[in-house]
């Protein structure tokens, strides 16, 4: 490696270290979540639940996220009332930038989804590959604590069919 490249690499590492001192090393999010989904009934319904995520920063603008959500709901079918849930475990990159008290972000997450539904003698469940594309905005309330507003396009393929759904979440963010 030439001397100039070595110096340039050293300057880059030093600047990245200084920049990372201004950005949290990561965060934990826990909050309420609403999703529109299909509980294995062929009928889309409103689902309420929660979402939790953990983000670790790789660079000041790039983090790796692990996200878990669980939504519950029911559907009235002509033959029965069906209760069910949808769970998703996702991971992937998140891009973000802090601007004053705000931190907008965009993410692409992939992972696994599980749906189960039962009622009126009916019981069914399935596992599948799940993906989300979305983003949101964190608002800093005080140092280390914020509030998140997030929206995602969630795609699953339960029972060999494609489900295109929306997921909206809001809740507390703890920065560390």
N, CA, C and O of each residue as an XYZ file, in Angstrom:
704
protein
N       0.862     -1.170      0.000
C       0.000      0.000      0.000
C       0.912      1.238      0.000
O       1.864      1.325      0.775
N       0.598      2.179     -0.879
C       1.428      3.374     -0.945
C       1.208      4.237      0.293
O       0.221      4.092      1.014
N       2.177      5.154      0.516
C       2.127      6.019      1.686
C       0.871      6.904      1.661
O       0.246      7.103      2.702
N       0.495      7.438      0.491
C      -0.681      8.304      0.380
C      -1.969      7.555      0.718
O      -2.845      8.095      1.394
N      -2.082      6.324      0.251
C      -3.272      5.526      0.560
C      -3.335      5.214      2.053
O      -4.413      5.228      2.648
N      -2.199      4.938      2.648
C      -2.146      4.647      4.077
C      -2.582      5.872      4.883
O      -3.338      5.739      5.845
N      -2.116      7.060      4.502
C      -2.499      8.300      5.184
C      -3.993      8.561      4.994
O      -4.684      8.936      5.941
N      -4.493      8.363      3.767
C      -5.908      8.567      3.479
C      -6.782      7.621      4.303
O      -7.827      8.030      4.807
N      -6.368      6.374      4.441
C      -7.085      5.408      5.254
C      -7.093      5.849      6.723
O      -8.123      5.750      7.390
N      -5.970      6.329      7.223
C      -5.887      6.812      8.603
C      -6.792      8.003      8.842
O      -7.446      8.074      9.882
N      -6.849      8.947      7.901
C      -7.729     10.103      8.023
C      -9.194      9.654      8.015
O     -10.004     10.147      8.800
N      -9.525      8.722      7.127
C     -10.895      8.210      7.058
C     -11.306      7.556      8.375
O     -12.408      7.811      8.862
N     -10.460      6.731      8.956
C     -10.751      6.061     10.225
C     -10.909      7.090     11.343
O     -11.809      6.970     12.175
N     -10.036      8.105     11.364
C     -10.117      9.140     12.391
C     -11.418      9.934     12.274
O     -12.070     10.206     13.282
N     -11.801     10.311     11.043
C     -13.047     11.054     10.844
C     -14.265     10.203     11.199
O     -15.221     10.702     11.793
N     -14.231      8.929     10.839
C     -15.338      8.034     11.184
C     -15.461      7.898     12.697
O     -16.573      7.843     13.223
N     -14.335      7.844     13.402
C     -14.361      7.749     14.861
C     -14.946      9.009     15.477
O     -15.734      8.930     16.419
N     -14.566     10.176     14.953
C     -15.114     11.430     15.465
C     -16.605     11.519     15.190
O     -17.374     11.941     16.054
N     -17.020     11.124     13.986
C     -18.437     11.185     13.633
C     -19.243     10.228     14.487
O     -20.357     10.555     14.897
N     -18.704      9.056     14.761
C     -19.459      8.079     15.544
C     -19.618      8.521     16.996
O     -20.508      8.031     17.692
N     -18.772      9.438     17.463
C     -18.923      9.945     18.823
C     -20.201     10.777     18.952
O     -20.720     10.941     20.056
N     -20.717     11.306     17.824
C     -21.912     12.127     17.821
C     -23.188     11.297     17.654
O     -24.288     11.823     17.824
N     -23.059     10.036     17.330
C     -24.202      9.180     17.002
C     -24.298      8.056     18.025
O     -23.274      7.499     18.420
N     -25.508      7.710     18.462
C     -25.639      6.574     19.378
C     -25.067      5.302     18.754
O     -25.056      5.157     17.532
N     -24.597      4.393     19.587
C     -24.052      3.128     19.098
C     -25.158      2.172     18.690
O     -24.913      1.176     18.010
N     -26.369      2.481     19.105
C     -27.508      1.656     18.755
C     -28.743      2.107     19.500
O     -28.722      3.106     20.219
N     -29.827      1.355     19.321
C     -31.059      1.688     20.020
C     -31.939      0.463     20.164
O     -31.789     -0.534     19.458
N     -32.864      0.575     21.106
C     -33.889     -0.431     21.340
C     -35.227      0.270     21.170
O     -35.448      1.344     21.729
N     -36.117     -0.338     20.398
C     -37.455      0.206     20.177
C     -38.491     -0.798     20.652
O     -38.372     -1.993     20.377
N     -39.511     -0.320     21.365
C     -40.652     -1.144     21.776
C     -41.890     -0.280     21.632
O     -41.925      0.850     22.117
N     -42.918     -0.819     20.956
C     -44.121     -0.024     20.814
C     -45.306     -0.768     20.247
O     -45.238     -1.957     19.936
N     -46.395     -0.033     20.121
C     -47.639     -0.529     19.542
C     -47.473     -0.654     18.030
O     -46.768      0.139     17.407
N     -48.127     -1.653     17.450
C     -48.055     -1.844     16.013
C     -49.414     -2.257     15.460
O     -50.118     -3.076     16.052
N     -49.771     -1.680     14.323
C     -50.988     -2.020     13.597
C     -50.575     -2.601     12.253
O     -49.671     -2.083     11.598
N     -51.234     -3.670     11.849
C     -50.953     -4.253     10.532
C     -52.266     -4.642      9.875
O     -53.261     -4.925     10.541
N     -52.239     -4.649      8.588
C     -53.360     -5.167      7.811
C     -52.875     -6.512      7.299
O     -51.844     -6.577      6.629
N     -53.596     -7.587      7.600
C     -53.097     -8.901      7.232
C     -54.177     -9.916      6.993
O     -55.359     -9.655      7.219
N     -53.762    -11.088      6.530
C     -54.650    -12.207      6.235
C     -54.337    -13.325      7.222
O     -53.219    -13.841      7.241
N     -55.308    -13.697      8.035
C     -55.116    -14.724      9.064
C     -55.412    -16.125      8.543
O     -56.102    -16.897      9.208
N     -54.911    -16.458      7.388
C     -55.096    -17.794      6.806
C     -56.545    -18.044      6.449
O     -56.968    -19.196      6.348
N     -57.319    -16.975      6.254
C     -58.734    -17.120      5.938
C     -59.060    -16.651      4.532
O     -60.180    -16.849      4.060
N     -58.099    -16.031      3.850
C     -58.363    -15.465      2.535
C     -59.011    -14.091      2.622
O     -59.365    -13.502      1.601
N     -59.165    -13.585      3.829
C     -59.808    -12.294      4.053
C     -58.863    -11.386      4.829
O     -58.371    -11.765      5.892
N     -58.608    -10.200      4.312
C     -57.738     -9.249      4.989
C     -58.472     -8.634      6.177
O     -59.663     -8.335      6.096
N     -57.747     -8.448      7.283
C     -58.360     -7.923      8.498
C     -57.388     -7.017      9.246
O     -56.190     -7.013      8.962
N     -57.907     -6.254     10.198
C     -57.081     -5.386     11.032
C     -56.423     -6.205     12.134
O     -57.072     -7.011     12.801
N     -55.132     -5.988     12.313
C     -54.372     -6.697     13.340
C     -53.701     -5.675     14.245
O     -53.097     -4.720     13.756
N     -53.797     -5.861     15.545
C     -53.141     -5.004     16.523
C     -52.130     -5.830     17.297
O     -52.334     -7.022     17.526
N     -51.039     -5.192     17.697
C     -50.037     -5.923     18.450
C     -48.886     -5.031     18.851
O     -49.079     -3.871     19.215
N     -47.695     -5.575     18.781
C     -46.504     -4.845     19.211
C     -45.337     -5.170     18.294
O     -45.342     -6.164     17.568
N     -44.349     -4.309     18.351
C     -43.102     -4.495     17.612
C     -41.947     -4.105     18.515
O     -42.050     -3.162     19.300
N     -40.849     -4.834     18.399
C     -39.631     -4.523     19.137
C     -38.452     -4.703     18.190
O     -38.444     -5.622     17.370
N     -37.461     -3.829     18.302
C     -36.281     -3.971     17.461
C     -35.032     -3.531     18.220
O     -35.084     -2.745     19.166
N     -33.921     -4.070     17.764
C     -32.600     -3.732     18.289
C     -31.730     -3.362     17.102
O     -31.614     -4.129     16.146
N     -31.115     -2.183     17.165
C     -30.229     -1.726     16.098
C     -28.838     -1.502     16.663
O     -28.678     -0.855     17.698
N     -27.837     -2.036     15.987
C     -26.439     -1.770     16.308
C     -25.807     -1.032     15.150
O     -25.948     -1.446     13.999
N     -25.115      0.049     15.435
C     -24.495      0.859     14.382
C     -23.206      0.219     13.883
O     -22.364     -0.201     14.676
N     -23.060      0.150     12.573
C     -21.837     -0.304     11.925
C     -20.998      0.923     11.556
O     -19.783      0.944     11.753
N     -21.666      1.933     11.021
C     -21.116      3.251     10.714
C     -22.121      4.263     11.250
O     -23.237      3.874     11.593
N     -21.770      5.554     11.338
C     -22.719      6.530     11.874
C     -24.061      6.557     11.129
O     -25.088      6.867     11.733
N     -24.070      6.242      9.847
C     -25.284      6.301      9.044
C     -25.880      4.922      8.735
O     -26.949      4.838      8.131
N     -25.211      3.852      9.137
C     -25.643      2.495      8.798
C     -25.702      1.614     10.035
O     -24.738      1.513     10.794
N     -26.859      0.974     10.223
C     -27.031      0.052     11.335
C     -27.561     -1.280     10.851
O     -28.097     -1.382      9.748
N     -27.411     -2.304     11.682
C     -27.989     -3.625     11.430
C     -29.113     -3.808     12.445
O     -28.922     -3.588     13.641
N     -30.283     -4.210     11.961
C     -31.493     -4.275     12.778
C     -31.992     -5.716     12.898
O     -31.976     -6.475     11.929
N     -32.430     -6.076     14.095
C     -33.197     -7.296     14.337
C     -34.560     -6.825     14.826
O     -34.648     -6.054     15.781
N     -35.626     -7.289     14.173
C     -36.970     -6.786     14.411
C     -37.920     -7.961     14.657
O     -37.913     -8.936     13.906
N     -38.728     -7.866     15.702
C     -39.726     -8.889     15.995
C     -41.069     -8.214     16.189
O     -41.171     -7.225     16.916
N     -42.104     -8.743     15.543
C     -43.444     -8.190     15.727
C     -44.450     -9.323     15.893
O     -44.258    -10.425     15.379
N     -45.521     -9.029     16.619
C     -46.588     -9.987     16.861
C     -47.909     -9.226     16.790
O     -48.122     -8.267     17.533
N     -48.794     -9.659     15.892
C     -50.082     -8.998     15.683
C     -51.208    -10.008     15.871
O     -51.079    -11.178     15.513
N     -52.316     -9.533     16.440
C     -53.461    -10.388     16.741
C     -54.717     -9.785     16.134
O     -54.837     -8.567     16.002
N     -55.647    -10.649     15.769
C     -56.903    -10.153     15.230
C     -57.899    -11.262     15.052
O     -57.651    -12.409     15.421
N     -59.046    -10.904     14.472
C     -60.097    -11.887     14.221
C     -60.823    -11.521     12.939
O     -60.773    -10.384     12.469
N     -61.501    -12.524     12.389
C     -62.285    -12.328     11.169
C     -63.580    -13.107     11.309
O     -63.587    -14.225     11.825
N     -64.668    -12.522     10.853
C     -65.957    -13.205     10.838
C     -66.184    -13.774      9.448
O     -66.416    -13.040      8.487
N     -66.113    -15.088      9.361
C     -66.354    -15.778      8.110
C     -67.800    -16.266      8.090
O     -68.436    -16.330      9.142
N     -68.327    -16.607      6.928
C     -69.715    -17.098      6.873
C     -69.953    -18.331      7.752
O     -71.070    -18.545      8.224
N     -68.915    -19.140      7.975
C     -69.110    -20.373      8.744
C     -68.604    -20.301     10.180
O     -68.963    -21.150     10.996
N     -67.766    -19.294     10.514
C     -67.203    -19.254     11.873
C     -66.518    -17.916     12.142
O     -66.206    -17.151     11.229
N     -66.300    -17.669     13.424
C     -65.484    -16.543     13.881
C     -64.064    -17.095     14.071
O     -63.883    -18.081     14.786
N     -63.062    -16.482     13.447
C     -61.690    -16.988     13.468
C     -60.783    -15.990     14.188
O     -60.792    -14.801     13.867
N     -60.002    -16.465     15.156
C     -58.986    -15.669     15.844
C     -57.621    -16.136     15.390
O     -57.411    -17.324     15.143
N     -56.685    -15.195     15.279
C     -55.358    -15.608     14.839
C     -54.283    -14.598     15.159
O     -54.539    -13.540     15.735
N     -53.067    -14.952     14.771
C     -51.924    -14.069     14.990
C     -50.920    -14.239     13.863
O     -50.860    -15.276     13.204
N     -50.136    -13.192     13.664
C     -49.030    -13.220     12.706
C     -47.784    -12.716     13.407
O     -47.787    -11.644     14.012
N     -46.715    -13.502     13.321
C     -45.437    -13.130     13.930
C     -44.391    -13.035     12.832
O     -44.386    -13.824     11.887
N     -43.499    -12.048     12.972
C     -42.409    -11.884     12.015
C     -41.102    -11.639     12.754
O     -41.048    -10.844     13.692
N     -40.056    -12.323     12.330
C     -38.700    -12.118     12.820
C     -37.861    -11.722     11.621
O     -37.657    -12.519     10.706
N     -37.370    -10.476     11.628
C     -36.708     -9.899     10.457
C     -35.369     -9.293     10.843
O     -35.159     -8.927     12.000
N     -34.467     -9.188      9.881
C     -33.195     -8.509     10.111
C     -32.717     -7.892      8.807
O     -33.120     -8.308      7.720
N     -31.834     -6.874      8.936
C     -31.286     -6.230      7.748
C     -30.716     -4.863      8.059
O     -30.619     -4.466      9.220
N     -30.333     -4.135      6.994
C     -29.696     -2.826      7.170
C     -30.705     -1.688      7.333
O     -31.822     -1.737      6.819
N     -30.268     -0.664      8.066
C     -31.046      0.563      8.229
C     -30.118      1.747      7.995
O     -29.063      1.845      8.622
N     -30.502      2.640      7.102
C     -29.787      3.889      6.862
C     -30.479      4.998      7.629
O     -31.707      5.083      7.618
N     -29.707      5.856      8.300
C     -30.299      6.948      9.064
C     -29.348      8.125      9.120
O     -28.147      7.988      8.885
N     -29.905      9.289      9.435
C     -29.109     10.506      9.610
C     -29.791     11.375     10.658
O     -31.009     11.546     10.623
N     -29.028     11.919     11.580
C     -29.585     12.791     12.611
C     -29.596     14.228     12.122
O     -28.599     14.742     11.614
N     -30.762     14.873     12.291
C     -30.936     16.273     11.927
C     -31.641     16.946     13.092
O     -32.854     16.817     13.255
N     -30.861     17.676     13.912
C     -31.380     18.313     15.114
C     -31.999     17.247     16.024
O     -31.301     16.315     16.425
N     -33.283     17.359     16.359
C     -33.933     16.378     17.238
C     -34.544     15.208     16.466
O     -35.160     14.327     17.065
N     -34.381     15.194     15.163
C     -35.004     14.181     14.326
C     -33.969     13.227     13.736
O     -32.839     13.616     13.438
N     -34.378     11.975     13.574
C     -33.531     10.988     12.896
C     -34.404     10.182     11.936
O     -35.001      9.180     12.332
N     -34.481     10.622     10.654
C     -35.218      9.824      9.672
C     -34.403      8.581      9.312
O     -33.173      8.601      9.355
N     -35.104      7.495      8.956
C     -34.403      6.274      8.572
C     -35.184      5.512      7.508
O     -36.394      5.678      7.355
N     -34.454      4.674      6.778
C     -35.029      3.771      5.776
C     -34.396      2.402      5.996
O     -33.228      2.303      6.374
N     -35.177      1.341      5.756
C     -34.668     -0.001      6.027
C     -35.251     -1.021      5.053
O     -36.325     -0.830      4.481
N     -34.510     -2.097      4.889
C     -34.963     -3.274      4.148
C     -34.654     -4.470      5.034
O     -33.494     -4.728      5.357
N     -35.701     -5.204      5.429
C     -35.528     -6.321      6.346
C     -36.060     -7.607      5.713
O     -37.059     -7.590      4.995
N     -35.387     -8.711      5.987
C     -35.832    -10.018      5.507
C     -35.850    -10.990      6.681
O     -35.159    -10.781      7.678
N     -36.633    -12.042      6.561
C     -36.666    -13.021      7.637
C     -37.794    -14.005      7.478
O     -38.126    -14.425      6.369
N     -38.387    -14.370      8.613
C     -39.409    -15.400      8.658
C     -40.718    -14.853      9.197
O     -40.739    -13.964     10.048
N     -41.814    -15.406      8.682
C     -43.135    -15.071      9.174
C     -43.878    -16.337      9.563
O     -43.658    -17.404      8.989
N     -44.765    -16.206     10.550
C     -45.598    -17.332     10.995
C     -47.010    -16.817     11.214
O     -47.208    -15.792     11.868
N     -47.985    -17.519     10.674
C     -49.384    -17.169     10.882
C     -50.113    -18.388     11.428
O     -49.837    -19.522     11.037
N     -51.052    -18.135     12.344
C     -51.897    -19.218     12.854
C     -53.293    -18.651     13.088
O     -53.459    -17.503     13.502
N     -54.290    -19.486     12.810
C     -55.680    -19.072     12.986
C     -56.505    -20.286     13.383
O     -56.232    -21.408     12.956
N     -57.528    -20.044     14.214
C     -58.417    -21.135     14.620
C     -59.764    -20.566     15.048
O     -59.884    -19.402     15.430
N     -60.768    -21.426     14.970
C     -62.109    -21.061     15.388
C     -63.147    -21.875     14.654
O     -62.976    -22.168     13.470
N     -64.219    -22.246     15.326
C     -65.302    -22.989     14.698
C     -64.861    -24.315     14.099
O     -65.350    -24.711     13.040
N     -63.940    -25.006     14.766
C     -63.451    -26.283     14.251
C     -62.373    -26.129     13.196
O     -61.889    -27.125     12.659
N     -61.990    -24.900     12.890
C     -60.969    -24.594     11.889
C     -59.661    -24.276     12.589
O     -59.655    -23.520     13.561
N     -58.561    -24.830     12.121
C     -57.239    -24.522     12.661
C     -56.222    -24.652     11.542
O     -56.190    -25.656     10.830
N     -55.389    -23.627     11.392
C     -54.411    -23.633     10.313
C     -53.218    -22.765     10.702
O     -53.373    -21.777     11.419
N     -52.030    -23.134     10.230
C     -50.835    -22.320     10.455
C     -49.860    -22.554      9.317
O     -49.931    -23.563      8.615
N     -48.937    -21.595      9.145
C     -47.943    -21.697      8.080
C     -46.747    -20.825      8.429
O     -46.871    -19.842      9.159
N     -45.587    -21.196      7.897
C     -44.347    -20.419      8.003
C     -43.911    -20.028      6.607
O     -44.139    -20.770      5.651
N     -43.285    -18.871      6.483
C     -42.857    -18.416      5.165
C     -41.733    -17.392      5.284
O     -41.404    -16.931      6.377
N     -41.166    -17.057      4.165
C     -40.191    -15.986      4.017
C     -40.956    -14.665      4.065
O     -42.032    -14.555      3.477
N     -40.415    -13.664      4.756
C     -41.074    -12.358      4.871
C     -40.069    -11.248      4.572
O     -38.883    -11.379      4.873
N     -40.547    -10.160      3.982
C     -39.704     -9.005      3.697
C     -40.463     -7.716      4.036
O     -41.689     -7.655      3.942
N     -39.716     -6.706      4.424
C     -40.296     -5.373      4.604
C     -39.384     -4.339      3.966
O     -38.161     -4.483      3.940
N     -40.009     -3.307      3.459
C     -39.317     -2.115      2.983
C     -40.052     -0.956      3.631
O     -41.273     -0.850      3.515
N     -39.328     -0.098      4.305
C     -40.012      0.996      4.972
C     -39.060      1.977      5.594
O     -37.878      2.045      5.257
N     -39.609      2.730      6.509
C     -38.800      3.734      7.175
C     -39.608      4.434      8.241
O     -40.728      4.043      8.570
N     -39.007      5.476      8.766
C     -39.687      6.196      9.821
C     -38.904      7.391     10.293
O     -37.978      7.866      9.635
N     -39.303      7.861     11.451
C     -38.718      9.060     12.035
C     -38.665      8.897     13.544
O     -39.671      8.593     14.186
N     -37.470      9.105     14.107
C     -37.298      9.142     15.562
C     -37.222     10.602     15.992
O     -36.511     11.396     15.377
N     -37.947     10.953     17.039
C     -37.899     12.297     17.611
C     -37.287     12.210     19.002
O     -37.808     11.500     19.862
N     -36.181     12.929     19.235
C     -35.500     12.903     20.531
C     -36.280     13.747     21.547
O     -36.465     14.950     21.364
N     -36.730     13.093     22.612
C     -37.450     13.782     23.684
C     -36.447     14.406     24.643
O     -36.483     15.611     24.891
N     -35.555     13.587     25.180
C     -34.428     14.019     26.002
C     -33.252     13.142     25.609
O     -33.418     12.176     24.864
N     -32.072     13.468     26.100
C     -30.889     12.688     25.759
C     -31.115     11.194     26.054
O     -31.428     10.817     27.183
N     -30.955     10.368     25.038
C     -31.071      8.926     25.195
C     -32.465      8.351     25.052
O     -32.622      7.131     25.002
N     -33.498      9.210     24.983
C     -34.872      8.731     24.882
C     -35.585      9.455     23.747
O     -35.511     10.679     23.631
N     -36.270      8.689     22.918
C     -37.001      9.266     21.801
C     -38.319      8.563     21.560
O     -38.669      7.603     22.246
N     -39.052      9.068     20.557
C     -40.319      8.474     20.143
C     -40.241      8.182     18.656
O     -39.769      9.016     17.883
N     -40.700      7.004     18.249
C     -40.601      6.570     16.856
C     -41.976      6.489     16.195
O     -42.963      6.069     16.800
N     -41.999      6.914     14.918
C     -43.123      6.726     14.014
C     -42.565      5.946     12.828
O     -41.597      6.382     12.204
N     -43.166      4.791     12.506
C     -42.596      3.911     11.489
C     -43.689      3.318     10.615
O     -44.773      2.991     11.097
N     -43.396      3.181      9.323
C     -44.314      2.531      8.390
C     -43.545      1.582      7.486
O     -42.451      1.908      7.026
N     -44.116      0.400      7.229
C     -43.451     -0.607      6.405
C     -44.435     -1.255      5.444
O     -45.614     -1.422      5.757
N     -43.935     -1.613      4.279
C     -44.644     -2.495      3.360
C     -44.162     -3.899      3.703
O     -42.966     -4.176      3.614
N     -45.064     -4.781      4.091
C     -44.724     -6.131      4.533
C     -45.270     -7.139      3.529
O     -46.468     -7.166      3.249
N     -44.380     -7.966      2.992
C     -44.810     -9.003      2.050
C     -44.516    -10.382      2.622
O     -43.406    -10.653      3.081
N     -45.521    -11.249      2.590
C     -45.371    -12.641      3.002
C     -45.975    -13.523      1.921
O     -46.626    -13.029      0.999
N     -45.758    -14.833      2.035
C     -46.312    -15.797      1.076
C     -46.889    -16.998      1.815
O     -46.513    -18.143      1.568
N     -47.815    -16.705      2.731
C     -48.442    -17.784      3.477
C     -49.333    -18.619      2.568
O     -50.027    -18.074      1.709
N     -49.321    -19.932      2.750
C     -50.158    -20.878      2.011
C     -50.011    -20.706      0.497
O     -50.992    -20.785     -0.243
N     -48.775    -20.470      0.046
C     -48.430    -20.340     -1.378
C     -49.103    -19.164     -2.065
O     -49.108    -19.094     -3.293
N     -49.664    -18.251     -1.310
C     -50.249    -17.040     -1.876
C     -49.467    -15.824     -1.407
O     -48.849    -15.853     -0.343
N     -49.490    -14.783     -2.177
C     -48.747    -13.569     -1.836
C     -49.645    -12.596     -1.079
O     -50.753    -12.286     -1.517
N     -49.150    -12.114      0.071
C     -49.856    -11.109      0.859
C     -49.023     -9.826      0.867
O     -47.861     -9.833      1.273
N     -49.625     -8.738      0.419
C     -48.991     -7.421      0.427
C     -49.720     -6.575      1.463
O     -50.871     -6.187      1.261
N     -49.045     -6.292      2.570
C     -49.698     -5.627      3.692
C     -48.916     -4.418      4.168
O     -47.749     -4.236      3.821
N     -49.575     -3.597      4.967
C     -48.944     -2.430      5.578
C     -48.807     -2.680      7.076
O     -49.646     -3.341      7.688
N     -47.736     -2.140      7.654
C     -47.502     -2.237      9.097
C     -47.075     -0.854      9.594
O     -46.142     -0.261      9.052
N     -47.747     -0.346     10.611
C     -47.438      0.959     11.193
C     -47.173      0.780     12.685
O     -47.922      0.096     13.383
N     -46.096      1.405     13.162
C     -45.708      1.253     14.564
C     -45.326      2.586     15.167
O     -44.870      3.491     14.468
N     -45.515      2.701     16.467
C     -45.078      3.883     17.192
C     -44.744      3.468     18.629
O     -45.376      2.578     19.199
N     -43.756      4.122     19.185
C     -43.383      3.777     20.555
C     -42.072      4.391     20.978
O     -41.537      5.280     20.316
N     -41.562      3.903     22.094
C     -40.392      4.427     22.777
C     -39.091      3.904     22.169
O     -38.983      2.721     21.846
N     -38.103      4.793     22.014
C     -36.759      4.433     21.537
C     -35.758      4.791     22.621
O     -35.724      5.928     23.091
N     -34.940      3.819     23.018
C     -33.863      4.043     23.979
C     -32.536      3.948     23.237
O     -32.201      2.898     22.688
N     -31.787      5.034     23.221
C     -30.497      5.078     22.541
C     -29.382      4.755     23.532
O     -29.425      5.190     24.683
N     -28.391      3.996     23.087
C     -27.243      3.684     23.937
C     -25.954      3.885     23.164
O     -24.870      3.673     23.707
